[in-house]
Amino acid sequence: MHDQLQCLEEVVLMGQANKTKNLTKILLADGIPAKDVLDFGILPALRIISERLRNNEVYIADVILVSRAVHAGLYELQPFLRRGEELFRAKAVIGTVAGDLHDIGKNLIGTGLAGLGLEVVDLGVDLYPEDFVQAVREHRPDLLGLSAMLTTTMNVIPEILWALRAENLRDRVKVVIGGNPITEDFCVAVEADGWSEDINGLKELLNRLLL
């Protein structure tokens, strides 16, 4: 089983969506649990590409291809994963803050959240506090993910948290922040519920916040 899952990880990292889809089908047909396919085949590839992106070791085009491959595998896995008991039964709203057009990191986190069973609503980029307030009111998410990739936009995050408090919505949602300039100290200072540098540790963070 280890060799088969290693092969799936390699195919995902090469960004080969069709091969990822077909190999995922084969693994499921061979009786390998969907959770094992996810945890040991697909998510490791997602963690690797996330780390490479953070270290500026890959091109954006490569990240997009890997993301598509991950989605192809998740499409095959979702019907089986939803039968399990270990996935998070929750909804997440994610978006990149105002003044920031970066979406690759956000997209990777969104893919990771979907892989862990969450329903993900992606609002996009360049979003103002009122956009997030409206989304929380409309979608009633369990988790709100805010991405800021620039030091010039990270200070929009406390504005969003303030806006949520002003509308009496802050206590209804767990707020997770992330992006290149975001640190644990910043997370504590703005009173967010958690932060993620990349998808590594994402499952542990969700365990703390949602269970």
C-alpha positions as a printed NumPy array, in Angstrom:
array([[  0.   ,   0.   ,   0.   ],
       [  2.843,   2.375,   0.826],
       [  4.248,   2.158,  -2.724],
       [  0.843,   2.841,  -4.262],
       [  0.262,   5.891,  -2.088],
       [  3.793,   7.141,  -2.754],
       [  3.037,   6.87 ,  -6.455],
       [ -0.13 ,   8.93 ,  -5.978],
       [  1.826,  11.611,  -4.113],
       [  4.34 ,  11.813,  -6.964],
       [  1.61 ,  12.06 ,  -9.6  ],
       [ -0.068,  14.885,  -7.689],
       [  3.241,  16.739,  -7.335],
       [  3.731,  16.476, -11.1  ],
       [  0.38 ,  18.188, -11.527],
       [ -1.121,  15.354, -13.557],
       [ -4.827,  15.66 , -12.846],
       [ -6.049,  12.8  , -15.054],
       [ -3.512,  10.355, -13.644],
       [ -4.381,  11.509, -10.127],
       [ -8.056,  10.868, -10.765],
       [ -7.473,   7.428, -12.274],
       [ -4.986,   6.311,  -9.638],
       [ -7.324,   7.442,  -6.869],
       [-10.082,   5.314,  -8.412],
       [ -7.745,   2.318,  -8.561],
       [ -6.681,   2.694,  -4.941],
       [-10.296,   2.886,  -3.79 ],
       [-11.236,  -0.132,  -5.908],
       [ -8.345,  -2.056,  -4.319],
       [ -9.919,  -1.486,  -0.934],
       [ -7.565,   1.172,   0.411],
       [ -9.559,   3.39 ,   2.813],
       [-10.376,   6.829,   1.43 ],
       [ -8.907,   8.461,   4.527],
       [ -5.566,   6.726,   3.907],
       [ -5.584,   7.854,   0.275],
       [ -6.148,  11.406,   1.507],
       [ -3.727,  11.401,   4.455],
       [ -0.856,   9.501,   2.817],
       [ -1.27 ,  10.231,  -0.886],
       [ -2.872,  13.606,  -1.57 ],
       [ -2.343,  15.823,   1.473],
       [  1.427,  15.13 ,   1.683],
       [  1.781,  16.445,  -1.871],
       [ -0.227,  19.516,  -0.94 ],
       [  2.025,  20.14 ,   2.074],
       [  5.152,  19.803,  -0.068],
       [  3.991,  22.238,  -2.747],
       [  2.841,  24.664,  -0.052],
       [  6.273,  24.608,   1.549],
       [  7.999,  25.01 ,  -1.818],
       [  5.811,  28.016,  -2.576],
       [  6.654,  29.58 ,   0.778],
       [ 10.36 ,  29.082,   0.034],
       [ 10.02 ,  30.488,  -3.512],
       [ 11.153,  27.167,  -4.974],
       [  8.373,  26.76 ,  -7.544],
       [  6.592,  28.782, -10.184],
       [  2.974,  29.816,  -9.697],
       [  2.024,  27.764, -12.767],
       [  3.357,  24.639, -11.049],
       [  1.283,  25.368,  -7.958],
       [ -1.854,  25.773, -10.065],
       [ -1.261,  22.407, -11.758],
       [ -0.785,  20.672,  -8.42 ],
       [ -3.915,  22.316,  -7.068],
       [ -5.913,  21.004, -10.034],
       [ -4.516,  17.526,  -9.488],
       [ -5.485,  17.674,  -5.815],
       [ -9.013,  18.687,  -6.727],
       [ -9.222,  15.794,  -9.193],
       [ -8.32 ,  13.355,  -6.432],
       [-10.672,  14.979,  -3.929],
       [-13.532,  14.711,  -6.402],
       [-13.159,  10.942,  -6.382],
       [-12.636,  10.749,  -2.63 ],
       [-15.464,  12.951,  -1.357],
       [-18.322,  10.413,  -1.649],
       [-16.276,   7.934,   0.381],
       [-14.885,  10.427,   2.866],
       [-18.328,  11.703,   3.789],
       [-19.167,   8.224,   5.041],
       [-16.415,   8.404,   7.625],
       [-16.599,   9.799,  11.13 ],
       [-13.299,  11.646,  11.318],
       [-13.953,  14.521,   8.926],
       [-14.866,  17.971,  10.119],
       [-18.551,  18.723,   9.625],
       [-18.242,  22.452,   9.166],
       [-18.371,  25.356,   6.73 ],
       [-15.54 ,  27.772,   6.031],
       [-15.571,  31.15 ,   4.315],
       [-12.171,  32.283,   3.02 ],
       [-10.861,  35.345,   1.239],
       [ -7.913,  37.689,   0.693],
       [ -8.16 ,  41.108,   2.338],
       [ -8.587,  44.485,   0.643],
       [ -5.642,  45.777,  -1.389],
       [ -4.231,  42.281,  -1.866],
       [ -4.697,  40.329,  -5.098],
       [ -2.704,  37.245,  -4.104],
       [ -4.75 ,  34.05 ,  -4.144],
       [ -2.396,  31.06 ,  -4.448],
       [ -1.852,  30.636,  -0.707],
       [ -5.565,  31.113,  -0.072],
       [ -6.4  ,  28.561,  -2.728],
       [ -4.057,  25.985,  -1.213],
       [ -5.618,  26.456,   2.21 ],
       [ -9.06 ,  26.176,   0.65 ],
       [ -8.05 ,  22.922,  -1.014],
       [ -6.701,  21.627,   2.283],
       [ -9.927,  22.55 ,   4.082],
       [-12.006,  20.818,   1.421],
       [ -9.806,  17.747,   1.737],
       [-10.568,  17.654,   5.444],
       [-14.271,  17.65 ,   4.757],
       [-15.254,  21.282,   5.155],
       [-17.657,  23.032,   2.846],
       [-15.605,  25.957,   1.522],
       [-16.97 ,  29.271,   0.266],
       [-14.187,  31.209,  -1.468],
       [-14.987,  34.915,  -1.678],
       [-11.935,  35.745,  -3.782],
       [ -9.476,  38.606,  -3.325],
       [ -9.38 ,  42.347,  -2.498],
       [-12.199,  42.082,   0.042],
       [-13.204,  44.822,   2.477],
       [-14.394,  44.304,   6.062],
       [-18.002,  44.755,   5.02 ],
       [-17.6  ,  41.954,   2.467],
       [-16.573,  39.523,   5.207],
       [-19.321,  40.765,   7.521],
       [-21.905,  40.153,   4.826],
       [-20.473,  36.696,   4.09 ],
       [-20.605,  35.681,   7.759],
       [-24.179,  36.914,   7.986],
       [-25.205,  35.158,   4.758],
       [-23.307,  31.845,   4.954],
       [-23.153,  31.374,   8.745],
       [-19.727,  29.68 ,   8.612],
       [-18.013,  27.915,  11.483],
       [-14.642,  29.22 ,  10.282],
       [-13.56 ,  32.482,   8.632],
       [-10.164,  32.411,   6.923],
       [ -8.435,  35.731,   6.201],
       [ -5.383,  35.866,   3.946],
       [ -2.929,  38.76 ,   3.748],
       [  0.251,  38.292,   1.758],
       [  1.651,  41.821,   2.105],
       [  2.797,  43.832,   5.111],
       [  0.799,  46.724,   3.655],
       [ -2.464,  44.748,   3.803],
       [ -2.126,  42.724,   7.   ],
       [ -3.524,  45.597,   9.053],
       [ -6.868,  45.151,   7.316],
       [ -7.298,  42.03 ,   9.471],
       [ -7.955,  43.876,  12.758],
       [-10.403,  46.1  ,  10.874],
       [-12.333,  42.985,   9.835],
       [-12.373,  41.679,  13.399],
       [-13.577,  45.057,  14.645],
       [-16.337,  45.078,  12.027],
       [-17.472,  41.615,  13.113],
       [-17.64 ,  42.774,  16.731],
       [-19.554,  45.885,  15.756],
       [-22.193,  43.711,  14.09 ],
       [-22.283,  41.235,  17.023],
       [-20.969,  38.472,  14.771],
       [-17.525,  37.881,  16.25 ],
       [-18.645,  35.227,  18.723],
       [-20.415,  33.268,  15.993],
       [-17.318,  32.328,  13.98 ],
       [-13.736,  31.195,  14.53 ],
       [-11.327,  33.498,  12.696],
       [ -8.109,  32.043,  11.286],
       [ -5.511,  34.243,   9.607],
       [ -2.544,  33.504,   7.373],
       [ -0.083,  34.833,   4.811],
       [  3.607,  35.587,   4.469],
       [  3.816,  38.45 ,   7.015],
       [  1.498,  36.858,   9.585],
       [  3.035,  35.574,  12.814],
       [  1.734,  34.019,  16.006],
       [  2.427,  37.287,  17.863],
       [  0.304,  39.194,  15.352],
       [ -2.462,  36.627,  15.737],
       [ -2.479,  37.105,  19.502],
       [ -2.318,  40.891,  19.192],
       [ -5.368,  41.147,  16.942],
       [ -7.232,  38.481,  18.953],
       [ -7.796,  36.069,  16.082],
       [ -8.561,  32.464,  17.018],
       [ -5.636,  30.908,  15.188],
       [ -3.127,  31.292,  12.398],
       [ -1.576,  29.073,   9.767],
       [  1.671,  29.681,   7.933],
       [  0.667,  27.067,   5.354],
       [ -1.364,  23.862,   5.306],
       [  1.041,  22.084,   7.648],
       [ -0.687,  21.757,  10.984],
       [ -4.044,  22.707,   9.502],
       [ -5.744,  19.581,  10.82 ],
       [ -4.425,  20.186,  14.345],
       [ -5.679,  23.772,  14.21 ],
       [ -9.141,  22.607,  13.183],
       [ -9.149,  20.032,  15.943],
       [ -8.534,  22.819,  18.439],
       [-11.084,  25.221,  17.039],
       [-13.942,  23.082,  15.765],
       [-14.103,  19.971,  17.933]])
